[in-house]
């Protein structure tokens, strides 16, 4: 009897150890998605050179905005579902100057975002890899200012490196290694003369861009203060992959719903593998944003 009790006790321990798991269930889609951390931007230049390659706010009339409170959530549809014109500027950089900071799938992100937005009726301008210099990104953002009129819709989509620079905060990085601060980029974006704007950023530590969001804008980002991730099997950034899945496969119409879907899916995956991710969106568009 004593041996039987000992055997039962041991069986109970084995079942306790292997019969269940503290990890949440992994869906089939999550099983098939292996993600890798996007490499951090490596800065090897002397501080003086970095400072000379950092683009800060320059427009004399631009002041960093105080974000207004979110508009009342009283509309369940888009007050401007059919703008006269839609314009999008898209940047994807996998091939940076030199080799230390090259990435893999950011140009693919850009190409697929272009397909999505063209399908929504956008006229698209795009710079990939070595063409996405600081001067060309300036020109692309200025193009949005020059094209859009009141009542139109614009989008700016970026996939590439992000970094945080002392004093200036979150920056995107051009192919020729200029740090383009959130204030510098947003001075252009906020100057576009329309009130229906979408910005998506798939990059690391990019959260300070949310500080500059003004009314009429939905901003969706892959990472506030952590790394972004890639999905090698699908040749996309992880957040971009989920964003596209929400729009293309889940049939979600509104930008807020697509961004929320990307955030939920990315967080669910990260929880399974005990990783820390920080996707976020800011919604200062009145009503729902129909892309």
C-alpha positions as CSV (number, residue, x, y, z in Angstrom):
1,X,0.0,0.0,0.0
2,X,2.8,2.3,0.9
3,X,4.4,1.7,-2.6
4,X,1.1,2.4,-4.3
5,X,0.7,5.7,-2.4
6,X,4.2,6.8,-3.3
7,X,3.5,5.9,-7.0
8,X,0.3,8.0,-6.9
9,X,2.1,10.9,-5.3
10,X,4.8,10.8,-8.0
11,X,2.2,10.6,-10.8
12,X,0.5,13.6,-9.3
13,X,3.8,15.6,-9.4
14,X,4.4,14.6,-13.0
15,X,0.9,15.7,-14.0
16,X,1.3,18.9,-12.2
17,X,4.6,19.6,-14.0
18,X,3.6,18.6,-17.5
19,X,-0.2,18.3,-17.6
20,X,-0.7,22.1,-17.9
21,X,1.2,25.2,-18.6
22,X,1.2,28.7,-17.3
23,X,1.5,30.0,-20.9
24,X,-1.7,31.1,-22.7
25,X,-3.0,29.2,-25.6
26,X,-1.1,29.8,-28.8
27,X,-3.4,30.1,-31.8
28,X,-2.5,28.5,-35.1
29,X,-1.7,31.9,-36.6
30,X,0.7,32.6,-33.7
31,X,2.3,29.2,-34.0
32,X,3.1,30.0,-37.6
33,X,4.5,33.5,-36.9
34,X,8.1,33.6,-35.7
35,X,9.2,37.1,-34.9
36,X,12.7,38.5,-34.5
37,X,13.7,41.7,-32.8
38,X,14.5,44.5,-35.3
39,X,18.2,45.5,-34.8
40,X,18.8,48.7,-32.9
41,X,20.2,51.6,-34.7
42,X,24.0,51.7,-34.2
43,X,25.6,55.2,-33.9
44,X,29.4,55.3,-34.2
45,X,29.9,58.9,-35.3
46,X,31.4,61.5,-33.0
47,X,28.8,63.6,-31.1
48,X,29.6,66.7,-33.2
49,X,28.8,64.8,-36.4
50,X,25.6,63.4,-35.0
51,X,24.5,66.9,-34.0
52,X,25.2,68.2,-37.5
53,X,23.1,65.4,-38.9
54,X,20.1,66.0,-36.6
55,X,17.2,67.9,-38.2
56,X,15.2,69.9,-35.7
57,X,12.3,72.3,-36.0
58,X,12.9,75.0,-38.6
59,X,9.6,76.5,-39.7
60,X,9.4,79.9,-38.1
61,X,5.7,79.7,-37.7
62,X,5.6,76.3,-36.2
63,X,5.3,75.8,-32.5
64,X,5.1,72.4,-30.8
65,X,1.4,72.0,-30.3
66,X,-0.4,71.2,-27.1
67,X,-2.5,68.2,-28.0
68,X,-6.2,69.0,-27.5
69,X,-8.3,66.5,-25.7
70,X,-9.7,63.7,-27.8
71,X,-12.9,64.7,-29.6
72,X,-16.1,63.4,-28.1
73,X,-16.8,59.8,-29.3
74,X,-20.3,60.6,-30.5
75,X,-19.9,59.5,-34.1
76,X,-19.8,55.9,-35.2
77,X,-19.1,56.8,-38.8
78,X,-16.7,59.0,-40.8
79,X,-17.9,62.6,-41.2
80,X,-15.7,62.8,-44.4
81,X,-15.8,59.3,-45.9
82,X,-15.3,60.5,-49.5
83,X,-12.6,63.2,-49.7
84,X,-12.1,64.9,-53.0
85,X,-8.5,63.8,-53.1
86,X,-6.2,61.4,-51.1
87,X,-2.5,61.7,-51.0
88,X,0.1,59.4,-49.3
89,X,3.8,59.6,-48.9
90,X,5.5,56.3,-48.0
91,X,9.1,55.6,-46.9
92,X,10.7,52.2,-46.4
93,X,14.4,51.9,-45.7
94,X,16.2,48.6,-45.4
95,X,19.4,49.7,-47.1
96,X,21.1,52.4,-45.0
97,X,24.4,54.1,-45.8
98,X,27.1,51.7,-45.0
99,X,26.2,48.2,-43.8
100,X,26.0,48.4,-40.0
101,X,22.4,49.6,-39.9
102,X,20.8,47.6,-42.8
103,X,17.4,46.1,-42.1
104,X,15.5,43.4,-44.0
105,X,11.8,44.1,-44.5
106,X,11.1,47.8,-44.3
107,X,11.1,48.3,-48.1
108,X,8.6,45.4,-48.3
109,X,6.4,47.1,-45.6
110,X,6.4,50.2,-47.8
111,X,5.5,48.4,-51.0
112,X,2.6,46.6,-49.3
113,X,1.3,49.8,-47.6
114,X,1.4,51.4,-51.0
115,X,-0.8,48.6,-52.4
116,X,-3.2,49.0,-49.5
117,X,-3.5,52.8,-49.9
118,X,-3.7,52.7,-53.7
119,X,-6.6,50.3,-53.2
120,X,-8.3,52.9,-51.0
121,X,-7.9,55.6,-53.8
122,X,-4.7,57.3,-52.7
123,X,-2.3,59.0,-55.1
124,X,1.0,57.6,-53.7
125,X,4.6,59.0,-53.7
126,X,7.2,56.6,-52.3
127,X,10.9,56.6,-51.5
128,X,12.7,53.3,-50.9
129,X,16.1,52.5,-49.5
130,X,18.8,54.8,-50.9
131,X,16.3,57.1,-52.4
132,X,14.9,57.9,-49.0
133,X,17.5,60.6,-48.2
134,X,16.8,63.4,-45.8
135,X,16.4,65.8,-48.7
136,X,13.9,63.5,-50.5
137,X,11.9,62.9,-47.3
138,X,11.7,66.7,-46.9
139,X,10.5,66.9,-50.5
140,X,7.9,64.1,-49.9
141,X,6.5,65.8,-46.9
142,X,6.4,69.1,-48.6
143,X,4.6,67.4,-51.5
144,X,1.8,66.6,-49.1
145,X,1.6,70.2,-48.1
146,X,1.5,71.3,-51.7
147,X,-1.1,68.8,-52.9
148,X,-3.7,68.7,-50.1
149,X,-6.5,71.2,-49.8
150,X,-9.2,71.5,-47.1
151,X,-11.5,68.4,-47.3
152,X,-8.7,66.1,-48.7
153,X,-7.1,63.2,-46.9
154,X,-3.4,62.5,-46.4
155,X,-1.2,59.7,-45.0
156,X,2.5,59.4,-44.2
157,X,3.8,55.9,-43.6
158,X,7.4,55.0,-42.5
159,X,9.2,51.8,-41.8
160,X,12.8,51.8,-40.9
161,X,15.1,52.7,-38.0
162,X,13.9,54.8,-35.1
163,X,16.0,56.1,-32.2
164,X,15.9,58.5,-29.3
165,X,18.4,61.3,-29.3
166,X,19.2,63.2,-26.1
167,X,17.3,66.5,-25.9
168,X,15.3,65.9,-29.1
169,X,13.5,62.6,-28.4
170,X,12.2,60.2,-31.0
171,X,13.6,60.4,-34.5
172,X,13.2,58.5,-37.8
173,X,16.4,58.0,-39.7
174,X,17.0,58.7,-43.4
175,X,19.0,56.5,-45.6
176,X,21.9,58.9,-45.5
177,X,21.8,58.8,-41.6
178,X,20.1,62.1,-40.8
179,X,18.2,61.9,-37.5
180,X,14.8,63.5,-38.3
181,X,13.3,64.5,-35.0
182,X,9.6,64.2,-34.2
183,X,9.3,67.9,-34.1
184,X,11.0,68.3,-37.4
185,X,8.8,65.8,-39.2
186,X,5.6,66.9,-37.5
187,X,6.1,70.5,-38.4
188,X,5.5,69.4,-42.0
189,X,2.7,66.9,-41.3
190,X,0.7,69.4,-39.1
191,X,1.1,72.1,-41.7
192,X,-0.9,70.1,-44.3
193,X,-4.1,72.1,-44.9
194,X,-6.6,69.3,-44.3
195,X,-8.2,67.8,-41.2
196,X,-8.1,64.1,-42.1
197,X,-4.6,62.7,-41.6
198,X,-3.1,59.2,-41.0
199,X,0.5,58.5,-39.9
200,X,1.9,55.0,-39.4
201,X,5.4,54.4,-38.1
202,X,7.0,51.0,-37.8
203,X,10.2,51.7,-36.0
204,X,11.8,51.4,-32.5
205,X,11.3,53.8,-29.6
206,X,9.2,56.2,-31.7
207,X,6.6,57.2,-29.1
208,X,7.5,60.9,-28.9
209,X,5.8,61.5,-32.2
210,X,2.5,61.1,-30.3
211,X,3.3,64.3,-28.4
212,X,2.8,66.4,-31.6
213,X,-0.5,65.0,-32.8
214,X,-3.1,67.6,-33.5
215,X,-6.8,67.4,-34.2
216,X,-7.8,65.5,-37.3
217,X,-5.0,63.0,-37.0
218,X,-4.8,59.3,-36.3
219,X,-1.3,58.2,-35.5
220,X,-0.4,54.5,-35.1
221,X,3.0,53.3,-34.1
222,X,4.7,50.0,-33.7
223,X,6.7,50.9,-30.6
224,X,6.5,53.6,-28.0
225,X,9.6,52.9,-25.9
226,X,10.7,49.4,-26.9
227,X,12.0,47.5,-30.0
228,X,9.9,46.8,-33.0
229,X,9.9,43.3,-34.5
230,X,10.0,41.6,-37.9
231,X,8.2,38.5,-39.3
232,X,10.7,36.8,-41.6
233,X,8.2,34.2,-42.9
234,X,6.1,37.0,-44.3
235,X,8.9,39.5,-45.0
236,X,7.2,42.3,-43.0
237,X,7.7,44.3,-39.9
238,X,5.5,42.6,-37.2
239,X,3.3,45.6,-36.6
240,X,2.9,46.3,-40.3
241,X,2.0,42.6,-40.9
242,X,-0.8,42.8,-38.3
243,X,-1.9,46.2,-39.6
244,X,-2.2,44.9,-43.1
245,X,-3.9,41.7,-41.9
246,X,-6.5,43.8,-40.1
247,X,-7.2,45.9,-43.2
248,X,-6.9,43.2,-45.9
249,X,-8.0,40.0,-44.3
250,X,-10.2,41.0,-41.3
251,X,-12.1,43.5,-43.4
252,X,-11.7,46.3,-40.9
253,X,-12.7,49.7,-42.4
254,X,-11.7,52.3,-39.9
255,X,-8.1,53.2,-39.1
256,X,-8.8,53.1,-35.4
257,X,-10.0,49.5,-35.6
258,X,-7.1,48.4,-37.8
259,X,-4.6,50.0,-35.4
260,X,-6.3,48.4,-32.4
261,X,-6.2,45.0,-34.2
262,X,-2.5,45.3,-34.8
263,X,-1.9,46.2,-31.1
264,X,-4.0,43.4,-29.7
265,X,-2.4,40.8,-32.0
266,X,1.2,42.0,-31.3
267,X,0.6,42.1,-27.6
268,X,-0.9,38.6,-27.6
269,X,2.1,37.2,-29.5
270,X,4.5,39.0,-27.2
271,X,2.8,37.6,-24.1
272,X,3.3,34.1,-25.3
273,X,7.0,34.6,-25.6
274,X,7.4,36.9,-22.6
275,X,8.5,39.9,-24.6
276,X,7.8,43.5,-24.0
277,X,6.2,45.5,-26.9
278,X,4.6,48.9,-26.8
279,X,2.4,49.6,-29.9
280,X,0.1,52.6,-29.6
281,X,-2.3,54.8,-31.5
282,X,-3.6,58.3,-30.8
283,X,-7.0,59.2,-32.2
284,X,-7.7,62.9,-32.6
285,X,-10.1,62.5,-35.5
286,X,-13.7,63.3,-34.9
287,X,-15.8,60.3,-35.7
288,X,-14.3,57.1,-37.2
289,X,-11.5,57.4,-39.7
290,X,-12.5,55.6,-42.9
291,X,-9.2,55.0,-44.9
